């Protein structure tokens, strides 16, 4: 992404960012599903409440 910190005009900054995004190389398709390395949550015990 282009460095747009110095540009104060919002419309101008948007234009520069869009141009940079268009010029950037496309991202490779995912090899693993999204969120695959998130912590897995164990299912809690069902039925009567455990005291």
N, C-alpha and C positions, 0 to 999 in steps of 0.2 A: 504494500500500500504506500502511496506517495505521502511524504511528510507535509502535512497541511497546517502545522502549528503556526506558521508565520502569516497565513491568510486569515484575515479577520472577517471578510465578507462571506456570509453563509452560502449564498448562491454560487459564488466563485469557488469556494472550497468544495461544494457538492459536485460541481462540474469537473474539477481536477480529480476528485476521488473516483468518479464514475469512469473517467478516461483511463485512470490507472487500473481499475478493476477490469475494464474491457481488454486492456493490453496484457494483463497478467496471464500466465500459462494456466490452462485448466487443471483443476485438481484431479488426482488419480481416484478411481472409484475405491470405495472402502473394501478392505480385506476382511475386517471383522465387523460385526454389527455394532451400532452405536451403543455406548454404555455397557459394553461387554466386560470392562474391567471395573465396574462399579461393585461396591460391597453387596453381596447377596444377603437378603434378610431371611432368617429361618422362620418357618411358619410356627406360630404360637400354638400351644396345646388347646385343642377344642374341647367342648363339653363342660363338665363341672369346673368351677373356678378352683384353682390350686392355691391353697393358703400357705 
